[in-house]
């Protein structure tokens, strides 16, 4: 199981238009890393990420920000916040479907998290 989780978490590096490298991974792989590796929280912090997974929900958080959950199970899903209201409006109709978000990894020891997410 650990070996297959490790293989599932293999990260591919893609180049963006600005030349910065983004780590591509699925929400499920990111969740698996957090569940099996105590240092996973720092592995993604402040790194540009491309995360793909099922958008489970969009909920209002503190200070009127919107928090999305990306993955297979809402209890262990990747928590994402969005860069701006335009990004939120673009994603709102996609709840329940697979999406790809371009984000920045955020530090969280409780669950995987990303901020400044956009749909391209």
Secondary structure, DSSP 8 states (H G I E B T S, - for coil): -HHHHHHHT--EEEE-TTS-EEEEEEHHHHHHHHHH-TTHHHHHTT-EEEEEEEEEEEEE-GGG-EEEEESS-TTT-EEEEESSHHHHHHHHTTTTSEEEEEEEEE--SSS-EEEEEE--
